[in-house]
Amino acid sequence: MPRTPDSPADGIDTGIALLLGEIRGQMRELINSTNNAGMKIDALAARVSALEAEHNRRQGANNVVQALLKSPAFGWLVGVAVSAWAILSGKVHA
């Protein structure tokens, strides 16, 4: 049976087409917002990685300084250097 332009089936088809268009638009919005959230998470992850690397670098530098200050050899070296400075500058007469 051929359809006429004013038949009820055309109204249903148009309604379904409108609903499908609305669903497609909502899906595009969801995909877009998901992509935006993913990009923000990636940016935050990169920032956290940079902060962790800086923290590890500082912690390593602090550990080297602490080990050097606790070293008996460094204490002897400082003692010898101060003694040599005192003798050479004339603060102490040998």
Residue frames relative to the residue before (quaternion, step in Angstrom):
aa qw qx qy qz dx dy dz
M 1.0000 0.0000 0.0000 0.0000 0.00 0.00 0.00
P 0.3825 -0.7426 0.5002 0.2281 3.62 -0.65 1.05
R 0.4250 -0.6996 0.5180 0.2482 3.51 -1.13 0.74
T 0.2843 -0.7103 0.6141 0.1938 3.47 -1.19 0.63
P 0.6461 -0.5524 0.3449 0.3981 3.64 -1.05 0.55
D 0.7448 0.3888 -0.2284 0.4919 3.59 1.06 -0.57
S 0.3942 0.7329 -0.4861 0.2667 3.60 1.17 0.27
P 0.6114 -0.5715 0.3984 0.3754 3.64 -1.14 0.54
A 0.5858 0.5863 -0.3780 0.4126 3.61 1.09 -0.58
D 0.6187 0.5364 -0.3457 0.4582 3.63 1.04 -0.65
G 0.6364 0.5233 -0.3244 0.4647 3.58 1.01 -0.72
I 0.6538 0.4980 -0.3104 0.4778 3.56 1.01 -0.80
D 0.6475 0.5182 -0.3169 0.4601 3.59 0.95 -0.89
T 0.6530 0.5058 -0.3088 0.4716 3.56 0.98 -0.85
G 0.6462 0.5237 -0.3128 0.4586 3.60 0.98 -0.81
I 0.6551 0.4958 -0.3049 0.4817 3.54 0.99 -0.86
A 0.6443 0.5187 -0.3234 0.4597 3.58 0.95 -0.83
L 0.6480 0.5077 -0.3192 0.4694 3.60 0.99 -0.78
L 0.6534 0.5052 -0.3125 0.4693 3.57 0.99 -0.83
L 0.6443 0.5102 -0.3231 0.4692 3.58 0.98 -0.80
G 0.6416 0.5173 -0.3220 0.4659 3.59 0.99 -0.78
E 0.6496 0.5096 -0.3150 0.4681 3.56 1.01 -0.82
I 0.6515 0.5086 -0.3127 0.4680 3.58 0.97 -0.86
R 0.6407 0.5169 -0.3269 0.4641 3.59 0.97 -0.79
G 0.6472 0.5177 -0.3159 0.4620 3.58 0.98 -0.81
Q 0.6592 0.4999 -0.3055 0.4714 3.56 0.98 -0.85
M 0.6363 0.5175 -0.3307 0.4668 3.58 1.03 -0.74
R 0.6276 0.5210 -0.3389 0.4688 3.61 0.99 -0.75
E 0.6450 0.5139 -0.3206 0.4659 3.59 0.98 -0.83
L 0.6569 0.5076 -0.3107 0.4628 3.59 0.95 -0.85
I 0.6500 0.5023 -0.3184 0.4730 3.57 0.95 -0.85
N 0.6539 0.5146 -0.3114 0.4589 3.58 0.95 -0.86
S 0.6859 0.4685 -0.2958 0.4718 3.59 0.86 -0.88
T 0.6168 0.5314 -0.3440 0.4679 3.59 1.09 -0.65
N 0.6511 0.5052 -0.3118 0.4729 3.58 0.97 -0.83
N 0.6448 0.5143 -0.3204 0.4659 3.59 0.97 -0.82
A 0.6559 0.5012 -0.3147 0.4686 3.59 0.93 -0.86
G 0.6400 0.5279 -0.3218 0.4562 3.59 1.02 -0.80
M 0.6503 0.5062 -0.3155 0.4705 3.57 1.00 -0.81
K 0.6448 0.5096 -0.3251 0.4678 3.60 1.00 -0.77
I 0.6450 0.5119 -0.3211 0.4679 3.58 0.98 -0.81
D 0.6420 0.5188 -0.3230 0.4630 3.58 0.98 -0.81
A 0.6505 0.5083 -0.3176 0.4666 3.59 0.99 -0.82
L 0.6565 0.4973 -0.3108 0.4744 3.59 0.99 -0.80
A 0.6366 0.5227 -0.3302 0.4610 3.59 1.01 -0.77
A 0.6383 0.5109 -0.3271 0.4739 3.59 1.01 -0.76
R 0.6516 0.5127 -0.3134 0.4629 3.59 0.98 -0.82
V 0.6437 0.5096 -0.3187 0.4736 3.59 0.99 -0.85
S 0.6412 0.5214 -0.3277 0.4578 3.60 0.97 -0.81
A 0.6479 0.5081 -0.3165 0.4709 3.59 0.99 -0.82
L 0.6618 0.4998 -0.3073 0.4668 3.59 0.95 -0.83
E 0.6444 0.5112 -0.3247 0.4668 3.58 1.00 -0.77
A 0.6417 0.5181 -0.3277 0.4609 3.59 0.98 -0.81
E 0.6502 0.5061 -0.3134 0.4721 3.60 0.98 -0.83
H 0.6399 0.5207 -0.3180 0.4672 3.57 0.98 -0.85
N 0.6707 0.4941 -0.3024 0.4632 3.60 0.90 -0.90
R 0.6329 0.5244 -0.3348 0.4608 3.59 1.03 -0.76
R 0.6731 0.4840 -0.2984 0.4729 3.59 0.91 -0.89
Q 0.6457 0.5223 -0.3216 0.4549 3.56 0.95 -0.87
G 0.6423 0.5179 -0.3174 0.4674 3.58 1.01 -0.78
A 0.6514 0.5038 -0.3156 0.4715 3.58 0.96 -0.84
N 0.6482 0.5124 -0.3158 0.4664 3.59 0.96 -0.82
N 0.6489 0.5179 -0.3242 0.4535 3.58 0.97 -0.80
V 0.6373 0.5169 -0.3343 0.4636 3.60 1.00 -0.76
V 0.6645 0.4949 -0.3068 0.4683 3.59 0.90 -0.91
Q 0.6587 0.5070 -0.3159 0.4575 3.59 0.90 -0.85
A 0.6569 0.4983 -0.3160 0.4694 3.59 0.94 -0.83
L 0.6449 0.5222 -0.3181 0.4586 3.57 1.02 -0.80
L 0.6819 0.4879 -0.2947 0.4584 3.59 0.92 -0.86
K 0.6897 0.4621 -0.2795 0.4824 3.60 1.11 -0.60
S 0.5300 0.6616 -0.3956 0.3534 3.59 1.26 -0.23
P 0.4303 -0.6930 0.5116 0.2700 3.63 -0.84 0.92
A 0.6112 0.5548 -0.3572 0.4371 3.58 1.04 -0.68
F 0.6414 0.5114 -0.3216 0.4729 3.58 1.01 -0.76
G 0.6222 0.5391 -0.3326 0.4601 3.59 1.06 -0.73
W 0.6561 0.4933 -0.3055 0.4825 3.57 0.96 -0.83
L 0.6471 0.5255 -0.3162 0.4529 3.57 0.96 -0.86
V 0.6507 0.4908 -0.3135 0.4873 3.60 0.97 -0.81
G 0.6395 0.5317 -0.3230 0.4517 3.58 0.97 -0.81
V 0.6602 0.4885 -0.3013 0.4845 3.57 0.96 -0.86
A 0.6593 0.5107 -0.3167 0.4519 3.60 0.91 -0.86
V 0.6626 0.4876 -0.3106 0.4762 3.62 0.92 -0.83
S 0.6426 0.5157 -0.3236 0.4651 3.59 0.97 -0.80
A 0.6641 0.4921 -0.3078 0.4712 3.58 0.93 -0.89
W 0.6335 0.5225 -0.3299 0.4657 3.59 0.98 -0.77
A 0.6663 0.5039 -0.3058 0.4567 3.58 0.90 -0.92
I 0.6751 0.4818 -0.3022 0.4699 3.59 0.91 -0.82
L 0.7116 0.4662 -0.2676 0.4523 3.58 0.85 -0.95
S 0.6922 0.4559 -0.2901 0.4783 3.59 1.04 -0.59
G 0.5294 -0.6603 0.3964 0.3559 3.58 1.21 -0.12
K 0.4086 0.7119 -0.4801 0.3094 3.59 1.18 0.26
V 0.7635 0.1888 -0.0961 0.6101 3.55 1.14 -0.66
H 0.2793 -0.7595 0.5624 0.1700 3.57 -0.90 0.89
A 0.2545 -0.7956 0.5355 0.1244 3.52 -0.66 1.09
